[in-house]
Amino acid sequence: MILWLEEALGKVSAKSMIGSFLGLSLGLITANMIVYSFFLESSLEPVLRDTLRVLLSVALGYLGATLGARKGEELQLGEEAKKIPGLKRYSENNYKILDTSVIIDGRIADICETGFIEGSLVIPQFVLKELQYIADSSDSVRRNRGRRGLEILHQIQKNADLDVQIIDQDFPKLKEVDTKLVALGKLLNGKILTNDFNLNKIAELQGVTVLNINQLANALKPVVLPGEIMSVFVLREGKEYGQGVGYLDDGTMVVIDNAKRHIGRTVEVAVTSVLQTTAGRMIFARLKEEIERGKAEHASSLWAFSKAKEEEGQGQ
C-alpha cells in the first residue's frame, strides 16, 4: 500500500499537489463554516449534525482537492511568466538525452548555437564511458571519432545559454547503452537525441520520443521539383551504363544520365524525378544540353512533317 501510494504521488507534479492541498483546505473550512452557521443552534440532534458535518466535509473537501489539482498547473511558482489567453502551461521537465552517435556527429553543437534546443541537455555517465572507450580505441578512425565527440561535448558545455547536466543514473541490470537510454527516457519522461536508426525504432516501440538529427536535416533540405535546372559537379561514374554521379552542397546525391564523359566537370542538369528514402533523398537528372537537343530535334521533326503535309496539299 505504501509503495503504491509512493509511486502514485511520484507521478503528480508539485503544482498539482499544492493546488490540491489548498483546495482541500478551502473545502474543509467551507464545510465547517456552513455547519456552524446554519446548524449549530438548530434543533437537530447532535448525532445528525455531526453526520452532516462529516458528509459536507467529505463532499466539499473532495471537490476542493479536485479543482485545486486542476488549477494548480496554472500556478506561477517563483517566476513571472507572461499570461497569454488560451496558452496552456505544462509542468513537465523538458529533458533532451544525448546518445553517443549524435555527440560524435557534431551537428548538435551547431543546432544548440541557433537556440532551437530548449530545456536541459542530459548526458548520462554511461554515454561518457562509451565515448571515452571509443576515444581510447587502437583503431585510429574510431579513436578520432571518439576524440571529436569529447571536443563537441566541451564545446556544448561552454555555451552559457545551455543547461547541460551530466548525471550518474545507471541501470546495472541492462548491458546495452541503447536500452539504458530508453530506460532513462522513460524515467525522466524525456526525449532522446540520436542519429541511430535502430535506437530510434526501439525507443518509439517503447513509447519514448526521439529527435533524430538526420530527419531534421532531411526536412530542412530545399524542395527540388522535376524540370528544375541546377549545376552539379560530376564526381564519379554511376552504377548504370553511362551514368555520372554528383552531390549537392547539402550532401544529396544526384544521378545523371549519360554524364560519365563529363566526370571532373560541372554541368547543368534538369531534374527528372526525386526519390525520398529513410536514408535521405536522391535526385535523378538529365543533361540540360541533351534535353535542349531533344527539343530542337522534336521541333525540327514537327517542322519537316508540316512542310511535307503542305507540299502534299499543293501537289493535289
C-alpha contacts under 8 A as a table, 3 or more apart, distances in Angstrom:
res1	aa1	res2	aa2	distance
1	M	4	W	5.10
1	M	5	L	6.16
2	I	5	L	5.08
2	I	6	E	6.09
3	L	6	E	5.02
3	L	7	E	6.14
4	W	7	E	5.16
4	W	8	A	6.11
5	L	8	A	5.07
5	L	9	L	6.10
6	E	9	L	5.26
6	E	10	G	6.07
7	E	10	G	5.04
7	E	11	K	6.74
8	A	11	K	5.54
8	A	12	V	7.02
9	L	12	V	5.23
10	G	13	S	7.71
12	V	16	S	6.51
12	V	17	M	6.80
13	S	16	S	5.32
13	S	17	M	6.43
13	S	91	S	7.00
13	S	92	E	7.83
14	A	17	M	5.13
14	A	18	I	6.21
15	K	18	I	5.22
15	K	19	G	6.05
15	K	69	A	7.62
15	K	72	G	4.99
15	K	73	E	5.44
15	K	74	E	7.96
15	K	75	L	6.63
15	K	77	L	7.91
15	K	91	S	7.70
16	S	19	G	5.07
16	S	20	S	5.90
16	S	68	G	7.19
16	S	69	A	4.37
16	S	70	R	6.72
16	S	71	K	7.57
16	S	72	G	4.70
16	S	73	E	5.91
17	M	20	S	5.06
17	M	21	F	6.12
17	M	69	A	6.41
17	M	72	G	7.48
18	I	21	F	5.17
18	I	22	L	6.22
18	I	68	G	7.89
18	I	69	A	7.54
18	I	72	G	6.65
19	G	22	L	5.21
19	G	23	G	6.04
19	G	65	A	7.33
19	G	67	L	8.00
19	G	68	G	4.26
19	G	69	A	4.88
19	G	70	R	7.50
19	G	71	K	6.54
19	G	72	G	4.18
19	G	73	E	7.80
20	S	23	G	5.06
20	S	24	L	6.01
20	S	64	G	7.13
20	S	65	A	4.23
20	S	66	T	6.37
20	S	67	L	7.24
20	S	68	G	4.36
20	S	69	A	4.35
20	S	70	R	7.96
20	S	72	G	7.10
21	F	24	L	5.11
21	F	25	S	6.16
21	F	65	A	6.33
21	F	68	G	7.27
22	L	25	S	5.17
22	L	26	L	6.16
22	L	64	G	7.80
22	L	65	A	7.30
22	L	68	G	6.55
23	G	26	L	5.13
23	G	27	G	6.08
23	G	61	G	7.29
23	G	63	L	7.76
23	G	64	G	4.03
23	G	65	A	4.54
23	G	66	T	7.38
23	G	67	L	6.68
23	G	68	G	4.55
23	G	69	A	7.64
24	L	27	G	5.06
24	L	28	L	6.23
24	L	60	L	7.75
24	L	61	G	4.69
24	L	62	Y	6.62
24	L	63	L	7.63
24	L	64	G	4.84
24	L	65	A	4.40
24	L	68	G	7.52
25	S	28	L	5.27
25	S	29	I	6.18
25	S	61	G	7.07
25	S	64	G	7.62
26	L	29	I	5.17
26	L	30	T	6.09
26	L	61	G	7.48
26	L	64	G	6.58
27	G	30	T	5.13
27	G	31	A	6.17
27	G	57	S	6.97
27	G	60	L	4.64
27	G	61	G	4.32
27	G	62	Y	7.51
27	G	63	L	7.07
27	G	64	G	5.00
27	G	65	A	7.64
28	L	31	A	5.08
28	L	32	N	6.29
28	L	57	S	5.21
28	L	58	V	7.82
28	L	60	L	6.44
28	L	61	G	5.22
29	I	32	N	5.29
29	I	33	M	6.16
30	T	33	M	5.08
30	T	34	I	6.24
30	T	60	L	7.44
31	A	34	I	5.26
31	A	35	V	6.37
31	A	53	R	6.85
31	A	56	L	5.38
31	A	57	S	5.12
31	A	60	L	6.35
31	A	61	G	7.91
32	N	35	V	5.09
32	N	36	Y	6.09
32	N	53	R	6.74
32	N	56	L	7.99
32	N	57	S	7.13
33	M	36	Y	5.27
33	M	37	S	5.81
34	I	37	S	5.19
34	I	38	F	5.97
34	I	39	F	7.67
35	V	38	F	5.62
35	V	39	F	5.21
35	V	40	L	6.39
35	V	49	R	7.74
35	V	52	L	7.74
35	V	53	R	6.02
36	Y	39	F	5.80
36	Y	40	L	4.79
37	S	40	L	6.46
38	F	41	E	7.32
38	F	42	S	7.22
39	F	42	S	4.93
39	F	43	S	7.97
39	F	44	L	7.23
39	F	49	R	6.93
40	L	49	R	7.82
44	L	48	L	6.48
44	L	49	R	6.21
45	E	48	L	5.23
45	E	49	R	6.15
46	P	49	R	4.97
46	P	50	D	6.05
47	V	50	D	5.18
47	V	51	T	6.13
48	L	51	T	5.02
48	L	52	L	6.10
49	R	52	L	5.06
49	R	53	R	6.19
50	D	53	R	5.00
50	D	54	V	6.24
51	T	54	V	5.16
51	T	55	L	6.23
52	L	55	L	5.14
52	L	56	L	6.07
53	R	56	L	5.17
53	R	57	S	5.97
54	V	57	S	5.04
54	V	58	V	6.13
55	L	58	V	5.19
55	L	59	A	6.10
56	L	59	A	5.13
56	L	60	L	5.84
56	L	61	G	7.90
57	S	60	L	5.43
57	S	61	G	5.47
58	V	61	G	5.12
58	V	62	Y	5.94
59	A	62	Y	5.35
59	A	63	L	6.18
60	L	63	L	4.96
60	L	64	G	5.90
61	G	64	G	5.13
61	G	65	A	6.07
62	Y	65	A	5.14
62	Y	66	T	6.09
63	L	66	T	5.26
63	L	67	L	6.17
64	G	67	L	5.30
64	G	68	G	5.80
65	A	68	G	5.01
65	A	69	A	6.07
66	T	69	A	5.27
66	T	70	R	6.48
67	L	70	R	5.19
67	L	71	K	6.12
68	G	71	K	5.13
68	G	72	G	5.62
69	A	72	G	5.04
69	A	73	E	7.29
70	R	73	E	6.32
71	K	74	E	5.62
71	K	75	L	7.41
72	G	75	L	5.42
73	E	89	R	6.82
73	E	90	Y	6.90
73	E	91	S	6.84
74	E	88	K	7.96
74	E	89	R	6.41
76	Q	79	E	5.64
76	Q	80	E	6.68
76	Q	81	A	6.98
83	K	87	L	7.90
84	I	87	L	5.58
92	E	189	N	7.98
93	N	119	G	7.55
93	N	188	L	7.81
93	N	189	N	7.62
93	N	190	G	7.56
94	N	118	E	7.31
94	N	119	G	4.75
94	N	120	S	6.29
94	N	190	G	6.40
95	Y	119	G	5.79
95	Y	120	S	4.97
95	Y	121	L	6.16
95	Y	122	V	6.55
95	Y	188	L	7.12
95	Y	189	N	7.47
95	Y	190	G	4.63
95	Y	191	K	6.23
96	K	119	G	7.04
96	K	120	S	6.02
96	K	121	L	4.89
96	K	122	V	5.84
96	K	190	G	5.83
96	K	191	K	4.93
96	K	192	I	5.77
96	K	193	L	6.40
97	I	121	L	5.97
97	I	122	V	4.66
97	I	123	I	6.10
97	I	124	P	7.81
97	I	181	L	7.70
97	I	185	G	7.20
97	I	190	G	6.82
97	I	191	K	5.98
97	I	192	I	4.67
97	I	193	L	5.82
98	L	102	V	6.68
98	L	103	I	6.94
98	L	121	L	6.98
98	L	122	V	6.25
98	L	123	I	5.65
98	L	124	P	7.95
98	L	192	I	6.09
98	L	193	L	5.01
98	L	194	T	6.64
99	D	102	V	5.80
99	D	103	I	6.60
99	D	123	I	7.60
99	D	127	V	6.39
99	D	181	L	7.44
99	D	192	I	7.20
99	D	193	L	6.34
99	D	194	T	5.69
100	T	103	I	5.27
100	T	104	I	6.27
100	T	127	V	5.98
100	T	128	L	7.89
100	T	130	E	7.34
100	T	131	L	6.45
100	T	149	G	7.82
100	T	194	T	7.72
101	S	104	I	5.30
101	S	105	D	6.05
101	S	194	T	6.16
101	S	195	N	5.82
101	S	196	D	6.46
102	V	105	D	5.03
102	V	106	G	6.63
102	V	107	R	7.56
102	V	108	I	6.66
102	V	193	L	6.68
102	V	194	T	4.91
102	V	195	N	5.49
102	V	196	D	7.96
102	V	213	I	7.47
103	I	106	G	5.51
103	I	107	R	7.93
103	I	108	I	6.81
103	I	149	G	5.29
103	I	150	L	7.97
103	I	152	I	6.52
103	I	153	L	6.90
104	I	145	R	6.17
104	I	146	G	6.68
104	I	148	R	6.12
104	I	149	G	4.07
104	I	150	L	7.82
104	I	152	I	7.23
105	D	108	I	7.47
105	D	149	G	7.41
106	G	109	A	5.90
106	G	110	D	7.55
106	G	148	R	7.86
106	G	149	G	7.02
106	G	152	I	6.00
107	R	110	D	5.27
107	R	111	I	6.32
107	R	213	I	7.92
108	I	111	I	4.99
108	I	112	C	6.09
108	I	213	I	7.70
109	A	112	C	5.12
109	A	113	E	6.32
109	A	152	I	6.58
109	A	155	Q	7.05
109	A	156	I	5.81
110	D	113	E	5.03
110	D	114	T	6.62
111	I	114	T	5.31
111	I	115	G	6.92
111	I	116	F	6.42
111	I	117	I	7.03
112	C	115	G	5.36
112	C	116	F	6.29
112	C	117	I	5.59
112	C	156	I	7.60
112	C	162	L	7.70
113	E	116	F	7.93
113	E	159	N	7.71
114	T	117	I	7.99
115	G	118	E	7.33
119	G	163	D	7.05
120	S	162	L	7.17
120	S	163	D	4.92
120	S	164	V	5.91
120	S	165	Q	6.94
121	L	162	L	7.51
121	L	163	D	6.12
121	L	164	V	4.78
121	L	165	Q	6.10
122	V	164	V	6.10
122	V	165	Q	4.92
122	V	166	I	5.94
122	V	167	I	7.10
123	I	127	V	6.77
123	I	128	L	7.35
123	I	164	V	7.54
123	I	165	Q	6.16
123	I	166	I	4.77
123	I	167	I	6.41
124	P	127	V	5.40
124	P	128	L	6.65
124	P	166	I	5.65
124	P	167	I	5.02
124	P	168	D	6.20
124	P	169	Q	6.73
124	P	170	D	7.75
125	Q	128	L	4.96
125	Q	129	K	6.17
125	Q	166	I	6.65
125	Q	167	I	6.03
125	Q	168	D	5.38
125	Q	169	Q	7.31
125	Q	170	D	7.60
126	F	129	K	5.02
126	F	130	E	6.29
126	F	168	D	7.96
126	F	170	D	6.95
126	F	177	V	7.10
127	V	130	E	5.12
127	V	131	L	6.17
127	V	177	V	7.18
128	L	131	L	4.98
128	L	132	Q	6.09
129	K	132	Q	5.04
129	K	133	Y	6.07
130	E	133	Y	4.98
130	E	134	I	6.29
131	L	134	I	5.18
131	L	135	A	6.23
131	L	146	G	5.55
131	L	149	G	6.95
131	L	150	L	7.21
132	Q	135	A	4.93
132	Q	136	D	6.23
132	Q	146	G	6.61
132	Q	147	R	7.94
132	Q	150	L	7.82
133	Y	136	D	5.22
133	Y	137	S	6.37
133	Y	146	G	7.71
134	I	137	S	5.14
134	I	142	R	5.87
134	I	143	R	5.67
134	I	145	R	7.34
134	I	146	G	4.86
134	I	147	R	7.94
135	A	142	R	6.79
135	A	143	R	4.29
135	A	144	N	6.60
135	A	145	R	6.90
135	A	146	G	3.90
135	A	147	R	5.08
136	D	143	R	5.87
136	D	146	G	7.66
137	S	140	S	7.19
137	S	142	R	6.23
137	S	143	R	5.10
138	S	142	R	7.87
138	S	143	R	6.89
139	D	142	R	5.46
139	D	143	R	6.01
140	S	143	R	4.92
140	S	144	N	6.06
141	V	144	N	5.27
141	V	145	R	6.31
142	R	145	R	5.04
142	R	146	G	6.17
143	R	146	G	5.16
143	R	147	R	6.23
144	N	147	R	5.13
144	N	148	R	6.04
145	R	148	R	5.07
145	R	149	G	6.26
146	G	149	G	5.05
146	G	150	L	6.43
147	R	150	L	5.08
147	R	151	E	6.26
148	R	151	E	5.06
148	R	152	I	6.21
149	G	152	I	5.05
149	G	153	L	6.27
150	L	153	L	5.08
150	L	154	H	6.28
151	E	154	H	5.06
151	E	155	Q	6.23
152	I	155	Q	4.99
152	I	156	I	6.23
153	L	156	I	5.08
153	L	157	Q	6.18
154	H	157	Q	5.14
154	H	158	K	6.35
155	Q	158	K	5.28
155	Q	159	N	6.83
156	I	159	N	5.41
156	I	162	L	7.65
156	I	164	V	7.81
157	Q	160	A	7.56
157	Q	162	L	7.50
157	Q	164	V	6.33
159	N	162	L	5.72
160	A	163	D	7.82
169	Q	184	L	7.98
170	D	180	K	7.34
171	F	174	L	5.56
171	F	180	K	6.22
171	F	183	A	7.96
172	P	175	K	7.12
174	L	177	V	7.90
174	L	179	T	6.72
174	L	180	K	6.25
175	K	179	T	7.61
175	K	180	K	7.61
176	E	179	T	5.46
176	E	180	K	6.45
177	V	180	K	5.01
177	V	181	L	6.19
178	D	181	L	5.11
178	D	182	V	6.39
178	D	199	L	6.10
179	T	182	V	5.11
179	T	183	A	6.19
180	K	183	A	5.04
180	K	184	L	6.10
181	L	184	L	5.04
181	L	185	G	6.08
181	L	192	I	7.50
182	V	185	G	4.99
182	V	186	K	6.34
182	V	192	I	7.84
182	V	202	I	7.91
182	V	203	A	5.72
182	V	206	Q	7.76
182	V	208	V	6.75
183	A	186	K	5.17
183	A	187	L	6.21
184	L	187	L	4.92
184	L	188	L	6.07
184	L	190	G	7.88
185	G	188	L	5.38
185	G	189	N	5.48
185	G	190	G	4.85
185	G	191	K	6.11
185	G	192	I	6.66
185	G	208	V	6.22
186	K	189	N	4.99
186	K	190	G	6.84
186	K	208	V	6.41
187	L	190	G	7.78
189	N	208	V	7.75
190	G	208	V	7.55
190	G	209	T	7.31
191	K	208	V	6.64
191	K	209	T	4.97
191	K	210	V	5.48
191	K	211	L	6.79
192	I	208	V	7.62
192	I	209	T	6.49
192	I	210	V	4.79
192	I	211	L	6.01
193	L	210	V	6.09
193	L	211	L	4.86
193	L	212	N	6.02
193	L	213	I	7.27
194	T	199	L	7.68
194	T	200	N	7.27
194	T	210	V	7.23
194	T	211	L	6.42
194	T	212	N	5.19
194	T	213	I	6.43
195	N	200	N	7.80
195	N	212	N	5.42
195	N	213	I	5.75
195	N	214	N	6.07
196	D	199	L	5.34
196	D	200	N	6.11
196	D	212	N	7.84
197	F	200	N	4.99
197	F	201	K	6.43
198	N	201	K	5.25
198	N	202	I	6.24
199	L	202	I	5.09
199	L	203	A	5.97
200	N	203	A	5.43
200	N	204	E	6.23
200	N	210	V	6.15
200	N	212	N	7.39
201	K	204	E	5.18
201	K	205	L	6.19
202	I	205	L	5.24
202	I	206	Q	6.50
203	A	206	Q	5.19
203	A	207	G	6.30
203	A	208	V	5.02
203	A	209	T	6.90
203	A	210	V	6.90
204	E	207	G	5.07
204	E	208	V	5.40
204	E	209	T	6.26
204	E	210	V	6.95
205	L	208	V	7.60
212	N	215	Q	5.37
212	N	216	L	6.44
213	I	216	L	4.97
213	I	217	A	6.17
214	N	217	A	5.02
214	N	218	N	6.22
215	Q	218	N	5.12
215	Q	219	A	6.15
216	L	219	A	5.11
216	L	220	L	6.33
217	A	220	L	5.21
217	A	221	K	6.50
218	N	221	K	5.37
218	N	280	G	6.39
218	N	281	R	7.47
221	K	250	D	7.25
224	V	228	E	6.95
224	V	271	V	7.86
224	V	274	V	7.50
225	L	228	E	5.75
225	L	271	V	6.94
225	L	273	S	7.56
225	L	274	V	7.60
226	P	270	A	7.50
226	P	271	V	4.84
226	P	272	T	4.92
226	P	273	S	5.50
226	P	274	V	7.45
227	G	270	A	5.45
227	G	271	V	5.04
227	G	272	T	6.11
228	E	270	A	5.51
228	E	271	V	5.39
229	I	268	E	6.72
229	I	269	V	5.63
229	I	270	A	4.55
229	I	271	V	6.52
229	I	288	K	7.58
230	M	268	E	5.61
230	M	269	V	5.58
230	M	270	A	6.56
230	M	271	V	7.88
231	S	266	T	6.50
231	S	267	V	5.59
231	S	268	E	4.47
231	S	269	V	6.29
232	V	246	G	6.06
232	V	247	Y	6.80
232	V	248	L	6.84
232	V	254	V	7.88
232	V	266	T	5.38
232	V	267	V	5.58
232	V	268	E	6.39
232	V	269	V	7.17
233	F	246	G	5.52
233	F	247	Y	7.10
233	F	263	I	7.84
233	F	264	G	6.87
233	F	265	R	5.64
233	F	266	T	4.04
233	F	267	V	6.35
234	V	244	G	6.01
234	V	245	V	5.53
234	V	246	G	4.56
234	V	247	Y	7.85
234	V	259	A	7.36
234	V	260	K	7.93
234	V	262	H	6.45
234	V	263	I	4.86
234	V	264	G	5.68
234	V	265	R	5.80
234	V	266	T	6.10
234	V	267	V	7.30
235	L	244	G	7.28
235	L	245	V	5.82
235	L	246	G	5.12
235	L	247	Y	7.79
235	L	263	I	5.71
235	L	264	G	5.83
235	L	265	R	7.88
236	R	244	G	5.85
236	R	245	V	5.37
236	R	246	G	7.01
236	R	260	K	7.46
236	R	263	I	5.91
236	R	264	G	7.73
237	E	242	G	7.49
237	E	243	Q	5.92
237	E	244	G	4.58
237	E	245	V	5.87
237	E	260	K	5.65
237	E	263	I	7.26
238	G	241	Y	7.34
238	G	242	G	7.27
238	G	243	Q	4.62
238	G	244	G	4.90
238	G	245	V	5.49
238	G	255	V	7.02
238	G	260	K	7.62
239	K	243	Q	6.86
240	E	243	Q	5.67
241	Y	258	N	7.87
242	G	257	D	6.54
242	G	258	N	4.62
242	G	259	A	6.26
242	G	260	K	5.09
242	G	261	R	7.69
243	Q	255	V	6.81
243	Q	256	I	5.60
243	Q	257	D	4.73
243	Q	258	N	5.04
243	Q	259	A	5.35
243	Q	260	K	5.30
244	G	255	V	6.04
244	G	256	I	5.11
244	G	257	D	6.52
244	G	258	N	6.75
244	G	259	A	4.54
244	G	260	K	4.60
244	G	261	R	7.99
244	G	262	H	7.59
244	G	263	I	6.82
245	V	253	M	7.04
245	V	254	V	5.71
245	V	255	V	4.75
245	V	256	I	6.04
245	V	259	A	7.86
246	G	253	M	6.00
246	G	254	V	5.11
246	G	255	V	6.63
246	G	256	I	7.81
247	Y	250	D	7.82
247	Y	251	G	5.61
247	Y	252	T	5.42
247	Y	253	M	4.62
247	Y	254	V	5.55
248	L	251	G	5.30
248	L	252	T	5.21
248	L	253	M	6.67
248	L	254	V	7.27
249	D	252	T	7.37
252	T	280	G	7.57
252	T	281	R	6.07
252	T	282	M	6.13
252	T	283	I	7.39
253	M	281	R	7.24
253	M	282	M	5.20
253	M	283	I	6.23
254	V	282	M	6.11
254	V	283	I	4.68
254	V	284	F	5.77
254	V	285	A	6.96
255	V	282	M	7.61
255	V	283	I	6.19
255	V	284	F	4.86
255	V	285	A	6.13
256	I	259	A	5.72
256	I	269	V	7.59
256	I	284	F	6.04
256	I	285	A	4.82
256	I	286	R	5.32
256	I	287	L	6.91
257	D	284	F	7.95
257	D	285	A	6.53
257	D	286	R	5.21
257	D	287	L	6.98
258	N	261	R	7.35
258	N	286	R	7.53
258	N	287	L	7.48
259	A	262	H	5.26
259	A	263	I	6.99
259	A	287	L	7.13
260	K	263	I	5.59
262	H	265	R	5.56
262	H	266	T	7.71
262	H	267	V	7.55
267	V	287	L	7.36
268	E	287	L	6.30
268	E	288	K	5.62
268	E	289	E	7.81
269	V	285	A	6.06
269	V	286	R	5.45
269	V	287	L	4.42
269	V	288	K	4.63
269	V	289	E	7.96
270	A	285	A	5.38
270	A	286	R	5.43
270	A	287	L	6.26
270	A	288	K	5.51
270	A	291	I	7.97
271	V	274	V	7.74
271	V	283	I	6.98
271	V	284	F	6.03
271	V	285	A	4.27
271	V	286	R	6.61
272	T	283	I	7.85
272	T	284	F	5.68
272	T	285	A	4.94
272	T	286	R	6.84
273	S	283	I	6.19
273	S	284	F	5.31
273	S	285	A	6.95
274	V	281	R	7.19
274	V	282	M	5.92
274	V	283	I	4.62
274	V	284	F	6.17
275	L	281	R	5.81
275	L	282	M	5.08
275	L	283	I	6.24
275	L	284	F	7.90
276	Q	280	G	6.10
276	Q	281	R	4.54
276	Q	282	M	6.40
277	T	280	G	5.19
277	T	281	R	5.96
277	T	282	M	7.90
286	R	290	E	7.22
286	R	291	I	7.21
287	L	290	E	5.33
287	L	291	I	6.56
288	K	291	I	5.16
288	K	292	E	6.20
289	E	292	E	5.12
289	E	293	R	5.97
290	E	293	R	4.94
290	E	294	G	6.00
291	I	294	G	4.97
291	I	295	K	6.16
292	E	295	K	5.00
292	E	296	A	6.13
293	R	296	A	5.03
293	R	297	E	6.13
294	G	297	E	5.09
294	G	298	H	6.04
295	K	298	H	5.01
295	K	299	A	6.09
296	A	299	A	5.07
296	A	300	S	6.06
297	E	300	S	4.94
297	E	301	S	6.09
298	H	301	S	5.08
298	H	302	L	6.25
299	A	302	L	5.11
299	A	303	W	6.17
300	S	303	W	5.05
300	S	304	A	6.13
301	S	304	A	5.06
301	S	305	F	6.04
302	L	305	F	5.04
302	L	306	S	6.10
303	W	306	S	5.19
303	W	307	K	6.01
304	A	307	K	5.00
304	A	308	A	6.11
305	F	308	A	5.14
305	F	309	K	6.26
306	S	309	K	5.06
306	S	310	E	6.12
307	K	310	E	5.02
307	K	311	E	6.23
308	A	311	E	5.15
308	A	312	E	6.06
309	K	312	E	5.00
309	K	313	G	6.17
310	E	313	G	5.14
310	E	314	Q	6.35
311	E	314	Q	5.06
311	E	315	G	6.18
312	E	315	G	5.14
312	E	316	Q	6.52
313	G	316	Q	5.34
